[in-house]
């Protein structure tokens, strides 16, 4: 069975390089599943869950980004990503509480606070799957 070469990059550099038989992501258009031989595409990823079917299915919390796919090669550019088992619940809970506090403060940047809350909730949701 053909596989997809997957490369995940963050501002800190290469996060992961692997082979996958399917990639499930959430784009601005909704959920997408990418199989080998899929037509070329570029999409914006939203804050959400991503799944890679490697030797087994792995779930990740992704903080948005871009996905490029062509010739069975997929490059994902994301500001942050965490594997389900690596998510620090205490840290995610504190981030959620901090963002909620900023949302109550009329002097804070509401857009930034909403995004921080969405990222924290995503990490908590992915961990609980």
Secondary structure by P-SEA (a helix, b strand, c coil): ccccbbbbbccccccccccccbbbbbccccbbbbccccccbbbbbccbbbbbbcccbbbbbbcbbbbbbcccbbbbbbccccccccccaaaaaaaaaaaaaaaaccccaaaaaaaaaaaaaaaaaaaac
